Amino acid sequence: MKVNYEDFRTIIILVDQQKNIVIFPMSKTDYPIELADGTMIEYSYLPAYYPIELSYPYTATELADKIEYGINQWNVHKCYDNFSGKNTFEEKYYNIKGFKNAVKGHLYFRLGWDDIQKKYVTLMFPWKRGYSYDYADKKTLPDDADWIDYANAVIDYINMDFMTLEHFRRCKSEYNI
């Protein structure tokens, strides 16, 4: 099964240890790109370097507004493709050299909708090795979910005791947290 890209939207949210949030909208690549890990991809969607910030404390309504704004920036900005020196968008944003150092202790969310997964919020943790995140948990939202529902799901995850997630308990030693 392939996603219908006519009705597909997603954003990335990073949350630091102080619960500050940065949202990165996604944009389509127009040419093959070599990712920081050396993988070549063709014509995919990658984060755009257009950070949308929200400092803690914030309300669900404020977060919902930022999520809506991030989704509306879909394919508006050029995707981030400057991986010279294995420089990821996380390293650039946090101004920290090395992916492992830049994402240490951060939560990573991918949220949006498509015709296969429907509306969702996925929680991921950074690996200790490599340039990627591991799936930890996913909340599928109702078809009639609105921006507040997305925001509440993210806030619930931020405040969650991750030891309640079996996948987290099983893989905790591999995570860069």
C-alpha positions as CSV (number, residue, x, y, z in Angstrom):
1,M,0.0,0.0,0.0
2,K,1.2,3.5,-0.8
3,V,0.1,6.7,0.8
4,N,-2.0,9.0,-1.3
5,Y,0.2,12.1,-1.3
6,E,-2.8,14.3,-2.3
7,D,-4.1,14.0,1.3
8,F,-1.1,13.6,3.4
9,R,0.4,16.0,6.0
10,T,3.0,15.6,8.7
11,I,5.2,17.7,10.9
12,I,8.1,16.9,13.3
13,I,8.1,18.2,16.9
14,L,11.2,18.1,19.1
15,V,10.8,18.6,22.8
16,D,13.8,19.4,25.0
17,Q,14.3,18.4,28.7
18,Q,12.8,21.8,29.8
19,K,9.6,21.0,27.7
20,N,10.4,23.7,25.1
21,I,9.0,22.8,21.7
22,V,10.2,23.3,18.2
23,I,8.2,22.3,15.2
24,F,9.6,21.6,11.7
25,P,7.2,21.4,8.8
26,M,7.9,19.0,6.0
27,S,8.6,19.7,2.3
28,K,9.1,17.5,-0.8
29,T,12.5,17.0,-2.2
30,D,12.9,17.8,-5.9
31,Y,16.0,15.7,-6.4
32,P,17.8,12.7,-4.8
33,I,19.4,13.5,-1.4
34,E,22.0,11.7,0.6
35,L,21.0,11.7,4.3
36,A,23.4,12.1,7.1
37,D,23.7,8.3,7.5
38,G,24.6,7.9,3.8
39,T,21.2,6.6,2.7
40,M,20.1,8.0,-0.7
41,I,16.5,9.0,-1.1
42,E,14.6,10.2,-4.1
43,Y,11.6,12.5,-4.0
44,S,10.5,12.2,-0.5
45,Y,9.4,14.5,2.3
46,L,12.0,15.9,4.7
47,P,11.9,18.5,7.4
48,A,12.2,22.1,6.2
49,Y,14.5,24.3,8.2
50,Y,11.7,26.6,9.3
51,P,11.6,26.3,13.1
52,I,8.4,27.2,14.9
53,E,9.2,27.6,18.6
54,L,7.0,27.4,21.7
55,S,8.6,28.0,25.1
56,Y,7.4,26.2,28.2
57,P,5.0,26.9,30.0
58,Y,2.3,26.8,27.3
59,T,-1.3,25.8,27.1
60,A,-2.9,23.1,24.9
61,T,-4.5,25.9,22.9
62,E,-1.1,27.6,22.2
63,L,0.4,24.3,21.2
64,A,-2.6,23.6,19.0
65,D,-2.2,26.9,17.2
66,K,1.5,26.1,16.5
67,I,0.7,22.6,15.3
68,E,-1.9,24.1,12.9
69,Y,0.6,26.7,11.7
70,G,3.2,24.0,11.2
71,I,0.8,21.8,9.2
72,N,-0.1,24.9,7.0
73,Q,3.6,25.3,6.2
74,W,3.5,22.0,4.4
75,N,5.7,22.1,1.3
76,V,6.1,25.9,1.6
77,H,9.8,26.0,2.5
78,K,12.8,24.3,1.0
79,C,13.5,21.0,2.7
80,Y,16.7,20.8,4.8
81,D,19.4,19.1,2.7
82,N,22.7,20.4,3.9
83,F,24.2,17.3,5.4
84,S,27.8,18.4,4.8
85,G,29.8,17.1,7.7
86,K,26.8,15.0,8.6
87,N,25.1,18.2,9.8
88,T,21.5,17.3,10.7
89,F,18.7,19.9,11.1
90,E,18.8,19.1,14.9
91,E,22.5,20.0,15.0
92,K,21.8,23.2,13.2
93,Y,18.8,24.2,15.3
94,Y,20.5,23.5,18.7
95,N,23.9,24.7,17.4
96,I,25.5,21.5,18.8
97,K,28.0,19.5,16.8
98,G,27.1,15.8,16.5
99,F,23.6,14.3,16.2
100,K,24.0,12.3,19.4
101,N,24.8,15.4,21.4
102,A,22.2,17.6,19.7
103,V,19.3,15.2,20.5
104,K,20.3,13.8,23.9
105,G,17.3,13.7,26.1
106,H,14.9,15.0,23.5
107,L,11.5,13.6,22.5
108,Y,10.7,13.4,18.8
109,F,7.2,13.4,17.5
110,R,5.9,12.9,14.0
111,L,2.2,13.8,13.7
112,G,-0.3,14.4,11.0
113,W,-2.5,12.3,8.8
114,D,-2.7,10.1,5.8
115,D,-5.1,7.7,4.2
116,I,-3.4,4.6,5.7
117,Q,-2.6,5.7,9.3
118,K,-5.4,8.2,9.5
119,K,-4.7,11.0,12.2
120,Y,-1.8,10.1,14.5
121,V,0.8,11.2,16.9
122,T,3.9,9.1,17.1
123,L,6.4,9.3,19.9
124,M,10.0,8.4,19.1
125,F,13.3,8.4,21.0
126,P,16.8,9.0,19.6
127,W,19.1,6.0,19.3
128,K,22.5,6.1,20.9
129,R,24.1,5.2,17.6
130,G,23.4,6.5,14.2
131,Y,21.2,9.3,12.9
132,S,17.7,8.2,13.7
133,Y,14.9,7.7,16.1
134,D,13.1,4.6,17.3
135,Y,9.3,4.2,17.3
136,A,8.1,4.0,20.9
137,D,4.4,4.5,20.8
138,K,1.6,5.9,18.6
139,K,-1.8,7.3,19.3
140,T,-4.4,7.1,16.5
141,L,-6.8,10.0,16.8
142,P,-10.5,9.9,15.8
143,D,-11.4,11.0,12.3
144,D,-13.0,14.2,13.6
145,A,-9.9,15.1,15.8
146,D,-9.0,18.7,15.8
147,W,-5.8,20.6,16.6
148,I,-6.5,20.6,20.3
149,D,-6.7,16.7,20.2
150,Y,-3.2,16.7,18.6
151,A,-1.9,19.1,21.2
152,N,-3.4,17.1,24.1
153,A,-1.8,13.9,22.7
154,V,1.6,15.6,22.6
155,I,1.2,17.0,26.1
156,D,0.1,13.6,27.4
157,Y,3.3,12.1,26.0
158,I,5.5,14.8,27.4
159,N,4.1,14.3,30.9
160,M,4.1,10.5,30.6
161,D,6.1,8.1,32.7
162,F,7.8,6.2,29.9
163,M,8.3,3.2,32.0
164,T,4.7,2.4,31.4
165,L,5.6,1.7,27.7
166,E,6.8,-1.9,27.2
167,H,8.8,-0.9,24.2
168,F,10.6,1.8,26.1
169,R,11.4,-0.6,29.0
170,R,12.8,-3.1,26.5
171,C,14.9,-0.7,24.5
172,K,15.8,2.0,27.1
173,S,19.5,1.1,27.2
174,E,19.7,1.8,23.5
175,Y,18.2,5.2,23.7
176,N,20.1,8.5,23.9
177,I,18.1,9.9,26.8
